Amino acid sequence: MAFESLTEKLQAVFKRLRGQGRLTESNMEAMLEEIRVALLEADVNLKVVRQFLSSIKEQAIGQKVFGDLNPGQTLVKIVREQLVTILGKEEVPLSYRKDGVSVIMVVGLQGTGKTTTIAKLAKWIRDKEHKHVAIAAADIYRPAAIDQLETLAKQLAVPFYGDKNTKDAVAIVKKAYHTSLENHYDVLLVDTAGRLNIDTALMQELQTMAKAVPVSETLLAVDAMAGQDAYNTASSFHQQINVTGLIMTKLDSDARGGAALSIRHLTGIPIKFMGVGEKVDDLEKFYPDRLADRILGMGDVVSLIEKAQEKIDEKEAKKSVEKMMSGRFDLTDMLAQMKQVQKLGSLGGLLKMLPGMPIISAEQQEQAEREMHNFEVIINSMTPEERYDPDIIRNSRKLRIAKGSGKTSADINRVLKKYEQTRDMMRMLKSNKGGLGGMGGFPFK
C-alpha cells in the first residue's frame, strides 16, 4: 500500500520526541531533517518539502506542550495540519449540471488505469450519488480499450456507446451525448484516448471534444507510481484543457505516494478520488484529513464505518453477534464472520483504517488471505453436523475432510484451533459483559 514507508518513518520520528519537555531548536532540527529525508524518499516534490518543513518549524519551535500533549503528540498535531493543507484542506465534490446530461471526460496517459477507473466511477456515481449513468468509448486508437470498457459496462449493467467503424472520436461523443439526452440520463462518462506521451494531436482532439458537448468535469487519471512525472503530466494537461479534478490511481500498489502529496499543492487541481484496488468497488472519495490520518498511522475509522455500513448486512451481522454471545457459535458462524470481513476489502487496507494497527507486508497479507481461503475450503468440506459440533471431528473425520478439501490434517487442526480460540474469546466476553473486537484474530506471521 502507498505511503507505508513514509508512515513508518514518521512514526519513528514522533516516538523519539516522547519524554522531552518541549519542542526546542535543538531537538527539532534533527527531527525535521529526518522528516525531510522521509518525504523526499516518498517522491514528494522538493519545493513542497521545503514549504512543508518551513511551516512546521514556524509553528513548532518554542511552543509549550498543548494541554496534556507531549512534544511527540504536539508534532503529530502540527504535521497533520500541514498534511491536510497540502492535500487540499477539504474534499471537493463532483460538479453536475442542474438540468440535462452532465458530461464527465476522463483523460490521462496510457497505463494509468484510466479505462478501469471509468467503470469504477460509473458504479460510484450510480450507487453513491443515485444518478443514471452511461459510458462512451472515445478511445478509437486502441480497440482493446473499447472492448474492455464494453465488458465492464455489461458487468455493471450500465448503458454503453461505442463505434469501432469510425475514427471520429468527437462524433462518437456527440452521438452518445444526444442519445443520453433522449434517454434522460444524468451523467455521461467519456473514456478518451491516451498516449505514451502528451502530444499536440491528443490535446487538439480533447479540446475539440470539450467544445462539441457541454463538459461539467474533466478528470485526469494520474498513476501514483509515476512519482515526479505525475506533476509534469498534470501541469501539461491542465494548461491546455483545464482539468477540474484528479483521480489518483494504483494507491494500493507499493507506490511511494509522493505524487499525491505534491500534485494538489503545486497545480491547485483538487484530488477527487483514489483508486485503491483492481475491482470496480475499489474507488474512494478523496478526503484530505482522512488520508493525512492514514499517512500518520492514525487510521481512518470514519471511512471504515462507511464501508461497513455499505457492505455488511446489518441483520446478518446482528444475528451472528447474538449467536456468538449466547454461546451457540459454530463453524458456519465463523465462516459467515470471515465473509463479512472479506467484503470490506483487502486486509492491508483495513488495517490502515484502524488506529494503532501494525503495517503488514504484502507477503503477510497474502499469507493471511490464503489462510482465510483455506479455512473456507475446509469448512465447506465438512458435513452440517461437523460444522454445528466441531468437537466430534476426530482423526478419521479429519482424514476425510483433508482428502475432500485437498488440504492436510495439520490444516484441519489449524481451523479447529482457531475456532476454539474464537469460542473461548466469546465466552470470556459474555462472562465479562464486554464488547466485540478484532477481525477474527488472524495472525500476521
N, C-alpha and C positions, 0 to 999 in steps of 0.2 A: 504494500500500500504506500502511496506517495506520502512524503513528509516523515516517515518513520525514523530515519537517521537524524533529521533536524529535531524531532521530538525528544529523542534520547539525549542529544547533546544539550538541548535547552534545559531539560530536567536535571542533568548533571550540574549545570551552572547554578541553577536555583538551589540545589541541595548543598553546594559548597558555601552558600551565603548564610545557611541556617546557623543560629547560635551567636551571630555577630550583633552587636547592639544597634548599629545604624549603618546606613549606606554612606560611605566616605569616598574621597577621591582615590585613595589607595586601593580599597577593595573593589571599587567599580571598574578601574582601568583594566585589570586583569579579566574581569568578567565580560566587559564589553568586547575585549579582543577575542575571547572565546566565542561570543555570540557572532561577531563579525565573520570569523572563520566558518562557523556553522552555517551561516546564511549564504556565504559565497560557495561553499561546498554543495549547498542545496540549489545552486544555479540562480540565486537571486541577483538581479542586476546591481552592479557596483554603485550606481547613483542612488538606487533605492536603499541599499545597505547603509550608505553614508548618511542619508537623511533619517533613516530609522534610528541609527545609533545616536545621532546628534539630538534627536527628540527625547530619547530615553535618558541620555546623560543630563540634559537640561532639566528634566523633571525629577530625576532620582537623587542627584548629588546634594547632600546636606539635608535631605528630608528626614524627619523623625519617623519612627515606625508608626504606621497608621493604626491607631487603636491597639488591637491585640495582634496585629500582623507583625511577623518578624521580617528582617531585611529580605530574606528569600521570597516571602509572600508579597512584600511590597514591590519587589522587582517583577514578579509574575503579574501583578496588577498593572504595572506601568507597561510592560511588554505586551500584555493582552490588549490594552487600549491602543497601542501603536499598531499592532497587527490588524485590528479592526479598522483603524483609519486607513491603512494601506490597502486593505481589501475592499474598501468602499463604504464603510460605516453601516449602511442599510441595504436590505435586499431591494432589488428593482424588478417589479412585475412586468409581464409581457404587456404590450400595448395592442389593444384591439379597436377596430372601428365601431362606432356606435350603431351603424347600420350597414348592411351589405356584407361582403366577404372580406375578412382580414387576411391579406396575403403575407406570409412569412417566408422570406427567402433564407435558405441555409447555404452558406458559402464556405469555401476552405480549400486547402491544397489536398492532393491525393494522399491517402494514407492516414488521414486524421480520424477516420471512423465516421465521416460525415453522413453517409447513406444510412448506416445503422442508427445514428443519432436522430435522423428524421423520424424513423419508426418509433424510437423511444419518446420523442417529443410529441408525436401524434397520440400515443397512448396517454401521456401525461396530461395533455390538453383535454382530451376526451374524458378521462377519469377524474381529474382534479378540478378542471375548470367547467366541466359538463357542457362542452361545446361539440357541435357536429364538425368533424374534421375530414378533409380529403387530402390526397397526396398527388403531386405531379412530378414526373420524372423528366427533368430537363437536361440531364447529362447525356447528350446524344453521341458523345465521343467514346463512351465506354459501355457497350451493350450489357456487360455483366452487371453494371450498376443498375440498369433498368430492370433486369431480371431479378436481382437481389431485392430491390425495392418493391417490386410487384409481389414477390413471395411474402415479404414481411407484411405488406398491406393486406394480403389474403389472410394471414395468420391473425391479424388484428381486426379483420372484418371492417376495414376502412376503405372507402372508395379510392380508386387508383386511376390516374390518367397518364398515358404514355403512348408514344408512336415511334416505332423503330424504322418506319419507312420514310421519315423526313429528317433532314439535317438542320431544320429551322427550330432552334430551342425556344425562341420568342413566340413563334406561332403555337407551339405546344402549350406554353404557359397561358397565352391569351385564350385558347380554346378551353383549357382547364378552368380558368377564371370564370368565363361566361357559363360553362356547364355548372360550376359551383353556385353561381348566382341563380340559375334556373332551378336548381335543386334545394335552394335555401340553406346551403351550408354556411357555417360561421367562419371557418378557418380553412385556408388552402396553404399547405406546406409545399414549398418548391425545392426540390433537390437539384442544385445547379452543378455545372461541370467543374471539375477540379483539374489542377495541373501539378506537375512536379515542381514548377517554379511559377512565380507570378509573371504574366506576360501581357502585352498590350491587347491581344485578341481576346483573352479571358476577360479583362476588365471592360472592354468595349461591349461584349456580349451581356455582361451583368448590368452595365449602365443602361443599355437598350431595354433590357428586360424590366428594369425598375421603372422606366418611363412608360412601358406598354400597359402595365397594370398598377393599381394603387397599392403600393407596398407599405404595410404597417410596421414591419420589423425586418431588419437584415441581420441575421445572427451568424457569427463567424465561429466555426468549429476549430478549436486550437488544440493540438496534441500536447498534453502535459509533458511528454517525453522530449519535446523539441528544444527545451532549455531556452537559451538566449535567443534562438531564432524565432521563437514564438512572438517576441516583442516586435521584431522586424516585419514578420508576416502581418501582424495585426495593424501596424502602422501603415503599411503599404495598402492594404485593403481599405482601411478607414479613410485614407487621403483621397481615394478615388471613388468609393461607393457609399460612404457614410454608414459604417457599421453601427448598429444600435445596441448590440449586446454580444457577449461571448459565451460559448459553451466549452468548458474545459473537459476534454475527453481523456480517457485512459488514466484517470486518477486512481484506479485500482491497481495500476502497474507499479513497478519499482521505480517510477519516475521520482526525481528528487523534489519536484513540486515548486521550484523557484519561479517558474513561469507564472503561476497563479498569484504569487506574492508581488511580482514585478509589473505585470501587464496592465492591471487596473490602474495602478498609480501613475504609470508612465504615459498611458494613452487616454485615460479618462473614460474608457469604454467599460461599462459595468459588466461583471460576470453574472449571468442569469441562471446557468445550470452547470451541473457537474456530472460527467459520465463516470460511474463507479463500478462498471461490470459489463459483460457482454450480452446479458439478457435485456429484453425490451422493458423490463421493470427497473433496470439499473440506471435511472436518471433521477438526480436530486436537485431540488431548487437550491440556489446558492444563497446562503445566509452568512455574511462576513463574520458575525460574532460566533456562530456555531463552528465555522471552520477554524477560527482562532482558538477556540476551546479545544478542538481536536488536536491541533498542532502542539498545544501546550500540555497535552496529556490529561486535560480536564474532562474529557468525554463530551458527549452530545446527547444528553438524556431526552431532551425535547424531541429531537428527530427520531430517537429510538421509540418513544411513546407513540409518535405519529405513525411510524411504520407498523408498530404492533397493532394499533387501532385499525389500520387499513388491512393488514394481512391475516390477523388472528381472529378466528371465530370466537366471539365473546362467550356464547352459550357453551360451546365445547370446552373452552378453557376453564370456565367456572365449574362445569361438570367434572372435569379432570381434577381440579384442585379439591373439590369436595370429596371425591373418591379417595384421593391421596391422604387427605387429612383425617378421613374416617377410618383409615387402616385397611381399606378394601382396594389396595393398589396392586395391580398385576402387570405382567409384561406387555399386555395390549395397551395399558395406560401409559407405560413408559415409552412405547413406540409412538403413541399419539403425541406425547410431550416433545419427543425428538422432532417429529414432523412439523410441529408448530414453530419450533426454533429455526428449522431449516427454511421456513417461509420468509424469515426476516432477512435472509441474505447470507453472505459468507461469514464464517466465524471470525476472521480477522477484522472485517468491517464492523461487526457487532461489538467486539471487544474495544475498538477505538471509541465507541459511543459511551462506554461505561467508564466513569472516572476511577483512576487508580488501578485499572486492569493492566496486566503485562502486555507488552508488544510481542506477538508471536511471529516467528519466521514463516516464510512460505512453506518450508518443509514441515514445520509443526502444524500449520493449518491443514496442509494436505493429509498429514497423518491423522489428525482429529476427524476430518471429514471422511476419510477412508474407514476409520473405526465406526463412525456413525452409520455408514453404508453397510458395513459388515454386520452391525447389530440388527439392522433392518432385515437383511437377508436371512440371518439366523433365526430371528423371531418368527418370520414368515414361514420358516420350515418346521415350526412346531405345531402340534395339534392344539385345538382350542383348550383342551383340558390342561395341557402343559403350560400354556400361556397364563391360564387362570391360576394354576397352582404349581409354580416352578419348583417347589420342594420335592415333587415326585420325580424330577429328572435325575435319574441315576446313570451309571455307566452305559448300560445297553441303550437307553434313550439318547444319551449324548452321542454315541456312535452313529445312531440312525440320523439324528439331526445334522451331524457333521457331514455325513455322506450326502444327505439331501441338499445341503446348502453349499457344498464344495469347500467347507472350512475344516478346521481341526478341532479336536476335543479341547485344546487349550483355548481356542477362540470361543467355544461354548462356555467354558469356565469364566472367561472374562465378562461375558454378558451376564451370567448369573451373579458374579461378584458385584458388578455394577448395580444390578437390580437390588441385591441385598443391602448395599451401601445406601442406595436411594430410599429403600423402605425403612431402614434404620433411622435415616435423617428425618423422614416424615413422622415416624413415631416420636422422635425426640421433640420435633416442633409441636406436635399435638400435645405432648405432656407439658411442654413449656408455654403452650398457647402463643407460639411465636409466629412470625410471618414467613412466607416462602421466599427463597432467594436462589441465586445461582442459575446456571443454564444446563442442568443435567449433570454437572460435575465431571465433564470430560477433561481428562488430564492433557497437559501440553508438555510432553516429554521431549 
